[in-house]
C-alpha cells in the first residue's frame, strides 16, 4: 500500500484529528503523522516535542501502521522526503476547503503528490485546536469530550502549573 502523510500543528491533538487518522489508516494502511514545528511561529499550548509525544500516545492503539514524526519547513517537502504518495488533509468549513484545494493543486503541480481530503464524523466536525486552547485559557475548564485521554491529562497538568504560578504571585 502507499504511504500517506498527515501533517498538522496538532496543538492540541483532538478527537477530530484522531478520527481522520483512523480513516486514513483504513484507506492507506501506513500513515506518517507529521507534527509541524515552525521556529518562526510561537508555540501555542504545547511545545513541538510535547505535541509529538501526545500524538504518539493518542494513536498508540493503531500500532505500527502509524508513525509520528516532527518536521519543519514545507509540508510537501516533508512528504517527498518520506516518499509519501498522498498528503492527508481535513476541512471543517468552505473556507478550509478553498485553502486546501489551492494548496493541493500547488503541491501536485510541484511534486505530483496527491492530496486526499477527509472529513471527520459529525460529532467531531466542530472541534478546533484553537477553540480548545481558547476555552482552556479563558474559562479554566477542560474540554473533556474533545480530546484523547493523554491530551486530557496534559491539559490538566498545564492548568495545574498555571494555577501554581498564579498562586505564587
PEJORA-V326057 format. One record per helix or strand. SS is the DSSP state (a for helix, b for strand). FROM is the first residue (numbers start at 1). TO is the last residue. Records with the same first field share a line. If there is no record, write none. Layout:
SS = FROM-TO + FROM-TO
This chain:
b = 3-8 + 30-36 + 66-71 + 86-90 + 114-118
a = 15-28 + 48-58 + 60-65 + 75-81 + 94-111 + 122-124 + 129-139 + 144-146 + 149-168
